[in-house]
Amino acid sequence: MKLPRLAFGVPLHPLLVHFPITFWLVTPALDLAALWVGVEPWWTLALGATAIGVFIGVVVIVTGLLEYLEPSVVGIDIRLAARHGIRTTMAWVTFTTKMVVAMLSPITTWTIAFCLALDLIGCVLLVQGIFFGTRQVYQQLEK
């Protein structure tokens, strides 16, 4: 049984990647607002954005892995695709860790600051993954 890789003829991976990217890149700003302005509603929004990114990220990672294992485009640079996948998966793990820490810890300034640090680490890994993924796409276009 093959898992679906297309929706309406469009590959799922490039279709869905924008959602976790957007949600995760906004979380540091929401955590900063929770630290400076006050916990609510910023902390709840930050956790919501993180959670949505994590849940959609699972689908994105699975569809990306399927694309990596059976490329639909000829000429994929497997090493570059692996670097992209590793960085983005590490970002997913970092944001998942942030979500678990935030849910299991009392809401204090230190908890929010620690979660902000995890957000920033996750964003650095995510931007690196975006860079490798973008290079992959443009290398394919050049061929």
Secondary structure, 3 states (H helix, E strand, C coil): CCCCCEECCEEHHHHHCHHHHHHHHHHHHHHHHHHHCCCCCHHHHHHHHHHHHHHHHHHHHHHHHHHHHCCCCCCCCHHHHHHHHHHHHHHHHHHHHHHHHHHHCCCCHHHHHHHHHHHHHHHHHHHHHHHHHHHHHHHHHHC
